Amino acid sequence: MYQHSKQLFERAQQSIPGGVNSPVRAFKSVGGTPLFMKSAKGAYMFDADGNQYIDYIASWGPMILGHAYEPVVKAIQEKVTYSTSFGAPTELEIEMAELIKSMVPNVDLIRMVSSGTEACMSALRLARGYTGRNKFIKFEGCYHGHADAFLVKAGSGLATFNIQTVPGVTAGVSNDTLTCAYNNLQAVQQLATEYKGEIAAIIIEPVVGNMGCIIPAPGFLEGIRKICDEEGIVFIFDEVMTGFRLEAGGAQTKLNINADLVTYGKVIGGGLPVGAFGGKKEIMQHIAPLGNVYQAGTLSGNPIAMIAGFTLLTELKNNPSIYKELDAKTTYLGDGMEAVLLRHKNAFRINRFGSMISLHFADHDITDFDSASKADIPKFNQLFHFMLDNGVYLPPSAYESWFLNNALTYADLDKTIALLDKFLSQ
């Protein structure tokens, strides 16, 4: 069934570390051999052996309207004939920035980069340059890319590989990274008090996607906003996953919380490598060439990435009903799975927010990394392989959110729910 993928994986390991270019793809958490994809269209992916899968990853978020979405494909095809890169400004970069500003509150200036990691790394550097402070707070299990400062208790892929400390990250860098549990406002206050006048930023996934889908408790983000205001700390929303996915204005709009800086990725590139960070003018004007906080990139604002993102974001802006449709499908899937799990008397928790959802085999609420890690991970791994063998591609880790795309049909959702029923009946 997966013979060609197995051959490709054996071949890949001879020239690529671990045979993959991003660790979670290696299937280390769930076991088995990773599948090599050949094509995708709409809600479906097709592997090297010709097998079809209902896709619940959506390239980890950006394929919000499905794979090979025709308007995006056509826009890329037209734009690529002019050149794949200039290393010079284009009008399209201005149009992209203006479009994002029109959709997102609290963003006066925005800088394009090439990845979510780069966006978060740059936002933290900017916060440090703006405040003149070095320390920052992040939350256990939140993943903000693989820049050194963020690889302390980063969850997701690190949890998959049980990596507690990362070689190559110096003690000095780690000492400036303060961590506490997600949804623990008291711990944030304690750190702010203990390191008063030393903290440059607090960075957070407003809705977490890297320990499953974790929803902020009532008052949690509001409390952090208050602490930041009182202590002169820059509040950074990492919306690499949530930006333009939860709704047009992202988590800031959905949760009615204003951040000082916001980072983006995934959806704004329509599937191409891109990221961005933006926010209040008083902070953003410290970025070079306006200020002395340096950030640069030859491929920042790449025309192919910009036209893909501009086309997709325009569609999302002009058709807000897309978000209602996605929310309805996610609710339908969640309710259907819940009914099946209750009927089989399984311990479970389903976390759902917008078009992000995760299933945890646990008899306790999943509110942070610790509670997520205490779920029945082996049972999820069994579910993953059962679904895979029956044409459903889930995230290959219990620590990842599922991302729905609007090309999914209710028949796809019904099949997924029916397969869960079959799995539990074994």
N, C-alpha and C positions, 0 to 999 in steps of 0.2 A: 504493500500500500504506500510505503514511504521510501521505496528502494532508491530512487534517484536522489532524494534529499539526503539519505544516508551516505551515498557516494560523494555528494557535493560536500558534506560536512567533513568526511575523511580527507578530501582534497583540500578544503579550506584550512584545516589545522596545520597543513604544511607551510602555509605562508601568512596566515592571519592569527594573532594570539588567541588561542582558545577556539579558533575557527569562526569567530564573530567580531563585528566591529562595535558592539555595545553589549556589555556583560549579560543583561537579563535575557537577551536573545538565545543564550546558550542552553536554556532549559535546565540549568543547574538546580533550581528550586523545585521544579516539578518532576525532573528526571526525564530520561529519554533523549532522543536526537532532535535538534531543532529542525523545523521545516523551512525550506528555501522557497520563497515565493517567486512566481513568474509574472503574474498579472493580477489586476483587480479592476472591478467595474461595479459601481453602485455599492451595494451592501456586501459584496462577495469578493473573496480572494481566491486565487487559484495557485496551487503549489507546483513544483517542478515535475511532480508525478501526475498532474492533471486533476487532482482532487479539489473540490469546491468547498469553501467554508463561509458560513455566516460570520461576519467580522464584528467583534465587540471591542476591538482596539482602536480602529480608525486612525492608524499610525500614531497611537498615543494621543489622539485628540483632534488633529487638524482636518481630517476628512469628515467634517461635520455634515456635509451634504452628500457624502458618498465618494467613492473612488472615481477617478477620471471624470470628474464633473465637467460636462461639455463646455459651458462658458469659460471655465478656467483653462481647459485644454486648448481651446481655440485662441484665447488671449495669449497664452504662452507661445503657441505656434506662430502667431503673427509677430510678436515682439522679438522672438529669437532671430528673425531674419535681419534685424538691425544691428545686432551684436549681442554676445552673451555677457559682456562686461566692458565698461568704459574707464573705470578708475577716475571718474569725473562726475560732477553733478548732473542730474537730469530733472526735467520738470515733473516726471512721474513721482519722484521722491517727495516733492512738495505736495502733490495731490494726495499721496498716501498719508502724509503727516496731517494734512487738513481733514481728511476723512476720519482718521482716528480721533482727532480733537473734536470733531462733530458728533462722535458716537459716545465718547467717554468723558465723564465729568472730571474736573480737577487735573486735567493735563493741559498745560500751557505750551510746553515745548517737548518734543520727542526726538530721540536719536535712534536711528536704525543700526542694528548690528547683525551678526550672522547666526546667532544661536541663543537659546534661553540661558545657557551657562554664561555666555558673554554678557548678556543683559544683566543678570543678577550680580556678576562680578563687578561690572561697571557701576551699577547702582550703589553697591556697598562702598566702592572707592569714592564715589561722589559724596555719599553721606559722610564719610570720614573727612574728606577734604572740606566739606561745608561746615562741619561742626568742630573740626580740629581735634577729634577724639578717635580712639582706636578700637575700643571694644564694641561688640554687637551681640545681640541676643537672637538665637534661632531656636527652633523647637524640635525636640527629639522625634525623628521619623519624617520630618519635612526635608525634602530634597530640593536644593536650589542650584543643581548643576555640580560639576566636578572641580570647580576652583578650590584651591587648598582650604580656604577658610570655611567652606561649607561642608567639608567631608567629616565633620565631627557629629556623630550620632545622626547620620543622614537617612536612615531607613531605606526603603525601596531596594535597589540593587545591592546595597551594602548589607542589608538584613538578609537578603537572599543568599549571599555568600558568607554570612556570619563574620563579616569584617568589622571589628570593633575599633581598631586603630589602623590608619592608612600609612604605610611606609612612604616617605617622601614629603609628608606634611610635618613641618618642624614644630617643636614644642612652643616656640614663640608665637606661631600662628594659632596653635590650639589654645594657648592661654588667652588670646583675645576673643575667642569664641565662647560665649556663655550660653548654656543650654538649659532648657526646662521642659516639662511635659506640656504638650498641647492641651488646651482647655483648662490649664491651671493658672488662673489670674494671680493668685496669691504668690506663686513662685516668681512670676514676672515682677511683681511689686517688691519682693524681697531682693531680687537682683538689682533692680533700679535703685533701691535704698543702699545696698551694700557697695555698689559701684557708682555712687552718685557723682555726676559730672564727668564720668569716663565713657559712657555708652553713646556711640554715634548713631546706632540704628537698631531697630527691631524689624526683622524680616520674617514674613510668615506666608504660608499658603492659606489664603482666607477660607477656602474649602480644600482640604487636603486630598491629594490623589496618589500619594506615595506610601500609604499604609492601609490601602483600601480607600474608600471614600469616607472621610471623616468630616463631620459637620461642626462648625463652631457652636459652643454652648451659648445660650442667651446671655448677653452682657459681656462675653469674653473679649470680642474685638472692640466693643465700645470701651471696655475697661483699659485695654492697651492704648487706644486712642487718647484717653484721658491722661494716662501715665506719660505718654510721649509729649503731650502738650505741656504738662507740668514740668518735665525734666529737659525739654529742648532736644528730644530724641527724634530722629527721622523715622517715620513709620513707612516701611516698604511692603507693599503687596506684591508677592510673586504670583502673577496671573499668567504665567507661561501656559498652564493648563486651563485655567478658568476664564481667561480673557477672551471675550467674544463667543464663548461656548455657553456660559450660563444665561447670558442675554447680551444684547448689543453693547451695553455699558460695562459688562463684566461683573465681577463680584462686588465692586464698589457700588454699582447701581442695585444689584440684586439684594445686597445686604444693607444698603444705605449707610455705608461707612466710607469716609474719605481717607485715602492714603496720601502721604506726601510724595512718594515715588511709586511707580508701578512698572513691573517688568512684563514683557510679552514674548510670545513665541508661538509655536504650533499653528493656530488658526490664521494668524496674520500673514503666513507664508503660503497658505493654501496647499501645504505639503512640501514646499521647498524650504531649504535651510535659511531661516531668518529669525531675528529677535528684535526687541526694541526696549528701551527704557525711557520713561518720561515722567513729568510731574510739574510741580509748581515752578514758576519762572524764577523765583528767588533762589531756588536750589539749582535748577538746571542751568542757570547762567554761569555757574562755576565750571562747567565743562568747556574744555578747549574747543574752538579758538576763543570763546567768550571769556573763559577763565583759565585757571592754572591746573585743573584736574584733567589729566591727559587720558584720552581714549581715541583710538583710531582703528581703521580697518579697510583694507583695499576693496573688499567685497561688500562693505556696508552699503545698503541701498541698491544692491544688485538689481538691474532692470528686470530680469526674468522673475526673481523672487517678488519684486514689487508689483509686477503686473498680475501675478497669481494671487497675491494677497489682496490687492486693490479690487480685483474682480470678485473675489469671494466675500470680502467685507461689504462691498456695495450691495451684493445680493442679500446679505444678512440685514443690512440697514433698511433696504427697501421692502423687505418682506418679514416683518417682525413676527408674523404668524408661525414662522419656522420654529421659533422657540417654544411656542405653545404646542406645536405638533410633536416636537422632541420630548417635551415634558410629559405629554400624554402617553407617548410610547414607553418612556421610562417607567412611568407609574403603572402602566399595564403589565410590563414585564415584572416589575417588583411585586405587584399584587398577585400575579399569577404564580410566581415562585413561592411567595409566602403561603398561599393556599395549599400548594403541594407539600411544602415542608411541614405545615401544621397537620396535614392529613397523615403524614408519615411519622408524626410526633418526634421530629428532629429538633435538637437544640440549634438555634440559628439566630443571626441578626442580619437584617438587610439595611444598609445605609444608602440613602438616595438623596441627591440634591440636583435639581435640573436634569441634565442628561448624563450625569455621572452616577454610578451605582456600584455597590460591591456586596458580595455575599460572604458572610463569615459563619463558619460552623462553631458556634459558641453559645453558652448560656448566660453570658454577661454582655453588657453594652460595650460597643467598640467606640471609644472616645479619644484614644491616644495610641501611641506606639506600643506601650506596655500591654494594654488590653488587646490590641490587634495581634501581638505576638503570642498571646495565650490561647488563641483560637485553635481549632483542630486543623493544623496546616496539612498533615498527611491526607485528611479526607478531601480537602480542596484539591490537592494534587491528583487524587483518584478521579475527582469530578472533571478536572481539566482534561485528562487523557480520555475519559469516556466521551466527553463532548467533542474532542478533537477527532476521535475515531468515527464519530457520527456527524461530522461536517459543521462543527461550531468551534470557532477560534476564540477562546477566552484569553485574557492576559496570562502569560506563563509564570505567574507568581501570585500568591495570596495577598501580597502587599501592594497590589496595584488596583486602581479603580478601573472599572469597565467604562468605555466611552461609546455611547450610541450615536449612530449617524441617521440622518433623516431619510436615507434611501431604504432603510429597514422597513419591511412590510409587517403587518400584523400576523401574517402567515409565518414569517421568520420568527417572530416573538413566540407564537404558539408552538412552533417546532422546538424552540429552546426550552419552553416550560414543560412540554411533553417529555423531552429527553431528561430533564431533571427528575421528573416522576419515574421514568424508567430506571434511572441510575439508583434512586432511593429504593426501588422495588427489588433490587438484586439481592 
